[in-house]
């Protein structure tokens, strides 16, 4: 490999590194994307926690939860069109779950 080929290869490697650095900096500065990512992670953790708590609950509590979820399904389909209603529905289901859980203790 000649000296000019080595220089060209070094320039290409440097360009690739700079492109990666710019991409990383752009991602770090994209506050909206970071917020969306954190919201998605929080949603996943909430779903996992809910499923784990439901699985550990006594049978009467699980039956009550299933009843509430079954009643909420038609509402959830309608609420899917409106995020605000969806959040209220989720909050209501979680509240019902907490109330049933405390009553069963």
Backbone as CSV, one residue per row, in Angstrom:
resi,resn,N_x,N_y,N_z,CA_x,CA_y,CA_z,C_x,C_y,C_z
1,UNK,0.860,-1.173,0.000,0.000,0.000,0.000,0.905,1.235,0.000
2,UNK,0.579,2.156,-0.879,1.382,3.367,-0.961,0.992,4.341,0.148
3,UNK,1.850,5.343,0.284,1.593,6.347,1.321,0.287,7.087,1.060
4,UNK,-0.004,7.389,-0.197,-1.253,8.107,-0.510,-2.470,7.224,-0.244
5,UNK,-2.354,5.920,-0.494,-3.457,5.009,-0.180,-3.700,4.940,1.332
6,UNK,-2.615,4.946,2.096,-2.732,4.929,3.553,-3.401,6.205,4.059
7,UNK,-3.040,7.326,3.448,-3.638,8.608,3.845,-5.131,8.618,3.503
8,UNK,-5.474,8.132,2.317,-6.887,8.062,1.911,-7.686,7.155,2.854
9,UNK,-7.102,6.017,3.206,-7.781,5.093,4.116,-7.973,5.748,5.486
10,UNK,-6.949,6.478,5.938,-7.038,7.179,7.221,-8.124,8.251,7.176
11,UNK,-8.201,8.970,6.059,-9.242,10.000,5.900,-10.632,9.360,5.937
12,UNK,-10.812,8.253,5.242,-12.115,7.562,5.235,-12.479,7.064,6.632
13,UNK,-11.503,6.527,7.348,-11.740,6.043,8.719,-12.132,7.218,9.622
14,UNK,-11.448,8.344,9.474,-11.753,9.539,10.262,-13.154,10.057,9.941
15,UNK,-13.513,10.056,8.661,-14.868,10.489,8.271,-15.926,9.596,8.909
16,UNK,-15.694,8.297,8.899,-16.655,7.363,9.497,-16.779,7.613,11.002
17,UNK,-15.656,7.834,11.659,-15.677,8.118,13.096,-16.407,9.419,13.383
18,UNK,-16.160,10.437,12.553,-16.854,11.720,12.732,-18.363,11.562,12.521
19,UNK,-18.734,10.783,11.538,-20.163,10.552,11.291,-20.807,9.863,12.499
20,UNK,-20.121,8.880,13.052,-20.637,8.209,14.256,-20.754,9.181,15.420
21,UNK,-19.757,10.032,15.581,-19.776,11.010,16.667,-20.931,11.993,16.495
22,UNK,-21.125,12.464,15.279,-22.229,13.397,15.009,-23.569,12.717,15.278
23,UNK,-23.704,11.471,14.843,-24.949,10.733,15.103,-25.197,10.584,16.606
24,UNK,-24.161,10.281,17.348,-24.296,10.133,18.807,-24.699,11.451,19.458
25,UNK,-24.054,12.518,19.051,-24.384,13.833,19.615,-25.805,14.245,19.247
26,UNK,-26.207,13.982,18.018,-27.568,14.311,17.587,-28.580,13.550,18.430
27,UNK,-28.326,12.278,18.685,-29.236,11.475,19.496,-29.315,12.009,20.927
28,UNK,-28.173,12.421,21.473,-28.166,12.951,22.837,-28.900,14.279,22.943
29,UNK,-28.896,15.047,21.871,-29.548,16.352,21.887,-31.030,16.283,21.525
30,UNK,-31.495,15.131,21.078,-32.903,14.977,20.707,-33.715,14.662,21.961
31,UNK,-34.138,15.698,22.647,-34.832,15.564,23.922,-36.165,14.837,23.749
32,UNK,-36.881,15.149,22.675,-38.177,14.489,22.447,-38.013,12.988,22.277
33,UNK,-37.020,12.572,21.528,-36.791,11.143,21.319,-36.405,10.467,22.632
34,UNK,-35.585,11.140,23.421,-35.204,10.580,24.719,-36.425,10.437,25.621
35,UNK,-37.287,11.445,25.612,-38.498,11.392,26.442,-39.402,10.259,25.983
36,UNK,-39.584,10.120,24.670,-40.416,9.020,24.164,-39.845,7.671,24.584
37,UNK,-38.535,7.549,24.494,-37.884,6.293,24.875,-38.113,5.993,26.358
38,UNK,-37.972,7.006,27.194,-38.180,6.807,28.636,-39.630,6.453,28.937
39,UNK,-40.561,7.061,28.225,-41.978,6.744,28.417,-42.240,5.293,28.021
40,UNK,-41.683,4.863,26.910,-41.858,3.477,26.479,-41.282,2.502,27.505
41,UNK,-40.115,2.821,28.034,-39.516,1.964,29.056,-40.390,1.916,30.307
42,UNK,-40.921,3.063,30.720,-41.786,3.113,31.901,-43.068,2.314,31.658
43,UNK,-43.612,2.409,30.462,-44.813,1.642,30.141,-44.528,0.148,30.224
44,UNK,-43.398,-0.266,29.680,-43.031,-1.684,29.728,-42.859,-2.165,31.161
45,UNK,-42.192,-1.354,31.990,-42.004,-1.735,33.401,-43.353,-1.811,34.116
46,UNK,-44.252,-0.868,33.828,-45.568,-0.869,34.471,-46.353,-2.108,34.085
47,UNK,-46.322,-2.468,32.818,-47.039,-3.668,32.358,-46.455,-4.910,33.018
48,UNK,-45.138,-4.999,33.075,-44.499,-6.147,33.707,-44.855,-6.227,35.191
49,UNK,-44.814,-5.101,35.880,-45.148,-5.078,37.306,-46.598,-5.487,37.521
50,UNK,-47.482,-4.982,36.679,-48.904,-5.323,36.775,-49.105,-6.822,36.567
51,UNK,-48.483,-7.372,35.538,-48.631,-8.799,35.257,-48.057,-9.647,36.397
52,UNK,-46.935,-9.249,36.945,-46.345,-9.996,38.059,-47.240,-9.936,39.286
53,UNK,-47.762,-8.745,39.592,-48.641,-8.602,40.754,-49.915,-9.409,40.558
54,UNK,-50.441,-9.386,39.354,-51.660,-10.144,39.063,-51.408,-11.644,39.217
55,UNK,-50.260,-12.113,38.745,-49.934,-13.532,38.840,-49.762,-13.980,40.288
56,UNK,-49.279,-13.087,41.146,-49.048,-13.431,42.555,-50.300,-13.269,43.416
57,UNK,-51.313,-12.616,42.874,-52.525,-12.339,43.655,-53.301,-13.629,43.915
58,UNK,-54.047,-13.681,45.024,-54.890,-14.850,45.294,-55.966,-14.988,44.205
59,UNK,-56.490,-16.176,44.058,-57.463,-16.458,43.002,-58.666,-15.514,43.011
60,UNK,-59.279,-15.198,44.164,-60.428,-14.275,44.117,-60.057,-12.891,43.577
61,UNK,-58.862,-12.449,43.875,-58.412,-11.151,43.381,-58.192,-11.225,41.877
62,UNK,-57.588,-12.323,41.412,-57.382,-12.477,39.965,-58.725,-12.518,39.232
63,UNK,-59.706,-13.180,39.834,-61.032,-13.229,39.204,-61.647,-11.836,39.143
64,UNK,-61.486,-11.063,40.211,-62.015,-9.699,40.218,-61.307,-8.846,39.163
65,UNK,-60.023,-9.009,39.044,-59.262,-8.265,38.034,-59.731,-8.657,36.636
66,UNK,-59.908,-9.949,36.407,-60.380,-10.406,35.103,-61.752,-9.816,34.782
67,UNK,-62.615,-9.718,35.799,-63.933,-9.132,35.602,-63.810,-7.657,35.212
68,UNK,-62.962,-6.942,35.934,-62.763,-5.522,35.639,-62.159,-5.355,34.245
69,UNK,-61.160,-6.167,33.924,-60.543,-6.084,32.602,-61.548,-6.411,31.505
70,UNK,-62.383,-7.436,31.744,-63.401,-7.809,30.758,-64.394,-6.681,30.531
71,UNK,-64.788,-6.028,31.611,-65.721,-4.907,31.483,-65.055,-3.717,30.808
72,UNK,-63.763,-3.609,30.963,-63.044,-2.460,30.413,-62.689,-2.632,28.937
73,UNK,-62.732,-3.856,28.420,-62.309,-4.075,27.025,-63.087,-3.231,26.019
74,UNK,-64.430,-3.200,26.089,-65.141,-2.357,25.121,-64.781,-0.873,25.282
75,UNK,-64.603,-0.467,26.518,-64.210,0.917,26.757,-62.807,1.183,26.220
76,UNK,-61.942,0.210,26.366,-60.567,0.364,25.885,-60.544,0.510,24.368
77,UNK,-61.403,-0.217,23.688,-61.453,-0.102,22.223,-61.861,1.313,21.813
78,UNK,-62.839,1.868,22.497,-63.268,3.234,22.196,-62.198,4.242,22.608
79,UNK,-61.587,3.989,23.730,-60.598,4.939,24.261,-59.312,4.953,23.442
80,UNK,-59.079,3.908,22.670,-57.867,3.864,21.854,-57.817,5.037,20.886
81,UNK,-58.975,5.579,20.567,-59.026,6.723,19.666,-58.643,8.019,20.372
82,UNK,-58.703,8.010,21.656,-58.435,9.241,22.400,-57.458,8.925,23.525
83,UNK,-56.259,9.439,23.426,-55.221,9.123,24.416,-55.616,9.534,25.827
84,UNK,-56.305,10.633,25.950,-56.686,11.084,27.291,-57.630,10.079,27.940
85,UNK,-58.602,9.632,27.177,-59.513,8.623,27.724,-58.771,7.336,28.039
86,UNK,-57.796,7.017,27.229,-57.015,5.809,27.475,-56.272,5.919,28.803
87,UNK,-55.652,7.051,29.043,-54.928,7.232,30.298,-55.879,7.172,31.490
88,UNK,-57.058,7.772,31.343,-58.043,7.704,32.421,-58.508,6.267,32.652
89,UNK,-58.685,5.527,31.576,-59.099,4.130,31.691,-58.030,3.305,32.399
90,UNK,-56.793,3.487,31.990,-55.694,2.752,32.631,-55.617,3.112,34.106
91,UNK,-55.743,4.395,34.403,-55.721,4.821,35.806,-56.868,4.203,36.588
92,UNK,-58.043,4.138,35.978,-59.198,3.531,36.644,-59.004,2.049,36.899
93,UNK,-58.464,1.345,35.917,-58.212,-0.094,36.086,-57.187,-0.316,37.191
94,UNK,-56.138,0.484,37.186,-55.131,0.343,38.243,-55.714,0.674,39.614
95,UNK,-56.546,1.700,39.661,-57.192,2.055,40.921,-58.099,0.928,41.392
96,UNK,-58.864,0.347,40.470,-59.736,-0.778,40.832,-58.904,-1.955,41.336
97,UNK,-57.777,-2.205,40.680,-56.895,-3.284,41.103,-56.389,-3.042,42.522
98,UNK,-55.968,-1.824,42.793,-55.448,-1.487,44.138,-56.550,-1.633,45.186
99,UNK,-57.736,-1.148,44.867,-58.853,-1.231,45.822,-59.197,-2.697,46.103
100,UNK,-59.310,-3.483,45.062,-59.629,-4.918,45.247,-58.532,-5.599,46.037
101,UNK,-57.307,-5.253,45.771,-56.187,-5.861,46.473,-56.226,-5.533,47.969
102,UNK,-56.514,-4.268,48.284,-56.568,-3.874,49.690,-57.761,-4.498,50.408
103,UNK,-58.871,-4.620,49.723,-60.060,-5.229,50.328,-59.790,-6.689,50.654
104,UNK,-59.055,-7.359,49.794,-58.784,-8.799,49.974,-57.765,-9.088,51.067
105,UNK,-57.042,-8.095,51.506,-56.013,-8.315,52.538,-56.609,-8.621,53.844
